[in-house]
Amino acid sequence: MLYRENPKNGDKLSILGYGCLRYTKKGTAIDQEKAEREMAAAVEAGVNYFDTAYTYGGSEVCLGKFLAKGYRDRVNIATKLPHYYLKQPGDMQRYFAEELERLQTDHVEYYLMHMLNDLNTWNRLEDLGIREWIAEKKQAGEIKNIGFSFHGGCEQFKKLVDAYEWDFCQIQYNYMDEYTQAGAEGLRYAHAKGLPVIIMEPLRGGRLVNALPKEAQHIFQKANPERSFAEWGLRWLWNQPEVTVVLSGMNDVTQVQENVRIAGDSPVGNLTDAEQKVFDRVKASINRKIKVPCTGCGYCMPCPFGVDISTCFAAYNTRYTDGFYSGMKAYLMCTTIKKDTSNAAKCRQCGRCESHCPQAIEIRKQLKQVKKHMENPIYKVAAVIAKWIGYR
C-alpha cells in the first residue's frame, strides 16, 4: 500500500480509501458478516481511511461494530454532518452525538459537511453557529479535521475553499469529470491551498467499468489487455500529485484485493505519455454521445440570473453518456439541492453568456433543451422534497 501525507498534520493516509456506501445487503439490512470480512481484508492490507455518512443507511452502525473488534486504532474515520437537516443551533450536536454512538467511538478523525454545494448554504450554517461548534469540538478532541464534500461547479467550489479554514475536502473526480464539477481546476486550487483532496466516484459508481461503450472498451483492451477498466481509472487518479485518497465502494474481497494491488503500484507519474493518450481516445469516444460540446472553461460565467451554465450542460451530457438516472442525479445534486438553485429554468435569455463562449455554443437554445429534458416531473418532485428537508 502506498501512502500520501496530509500536509496539515503529517497523517500518512492510504491512497486507497474504503467507501462505506455500497455494502452488500441481506434483505433490507447490511450483511454485517460479509462486510466485516471485506473491511478486515482492507485493513490488513494497509487501508486506513474509511468514509461513511449519517445518511448512508446502516453504514455507520456497520462500521462501528467492525471497528469495535480491535480495529479502531488502525483506522481514520471520515463521516459527515447532514447539515441539510439542521433547523436550529442544537441540531448539529444532536446529529454528531448520534453518529459517535453509531460508530462506537468518542472522536472522528475526518468530519465533513455533507454535500456542501454553495457559499450561501455555508453562510446559513454560520448563522446557526457552525464555526463556534466546530471550534468547540476540535478543542475537545472530538473532531480532528474538518472538511466538506462537494457536488457543483468550480466557481462555487473555490468560494467554499476560501470561506473557512478547512483541513481537507472531498470532490467527485475521474477521467470523465476532468472539466466538470470541481474538476482538475478545483483539485489544483485546493491543493495549492494546502488541502488534502479526497476523491469520490472515481469510477462514476462503477459505470466506467460496467457501462463503458464498446468502442471505449476496445481502446483500453487494445492498449493493455491485462489491465482492467477499473485499474485504468484508478491509475489515472493516482498519477496526479494533488490527489490524496481515492475512495472505492468495495463490496467483495476480490475487489479489495485487486484495488490494493493497484494501490501498491500507482505512484505519482505512473502513467506513460502513450497511456495518457489512451485516455484522450477513450474520452473522445464517450463524448461523441454528448449533446452540448461544453468544455467547462467558465468564460460564460457568472450568469446574472444565477444559472450554473457549464454544470447544467455537464449533467445534461451525463444523461446521454451514463444514462437517465446518472444524469438526473447529477442535475439535482449540482444545481438544485442547495440554498440557491442554479438550474436551467433560471435562464432569462439575456444572451450575455453567448458573447463570451469560445466554442460559439448557442447557450440560450441549449439551456432550453436542458430545461425540457431535465426538469421533468421526477425532477420537480425531487426538488420539492429537497426543499422540505431543509434546502431553503
Buried (B, 14 or more C-beta within 10 A) or exposed (E): BBBBEBEEEEBEBBBBBBBBBBBEBEEEEBBBEBBBBBBBBBBEBBBBBBBBBBBBBBBBBBBBBBBEEEBBEEBBBBBBBBBBBBEEEEBBEEBBEEBBEBBBBEBBBBBBBBBBBBBEBBEBBEEBBBEEBBEEBBEEEBBBBBBBBBBBBBBBBBEBBEBBEBBBBBBBBBBBBBBBBBBBBBBBBBBEEEBBBBBBBBBBBBBBBEBBBEEBBBBBEEBEEEBBBBBBBBBBBBBBEBBBBBBBBBBEBEBBBBBBEBBBEBEBEBBEEEBEEBBEBBBEBBEEEBBBEBBBBBEBBEBEEBBBBBBBBBBBBBBBBBEBEBBBBBBBBBBBBBBBBBBBBBBEEEEBBBEEBEEEBEBBEBBBBBBEBBBEEEBEEBBEEBEEEBBE
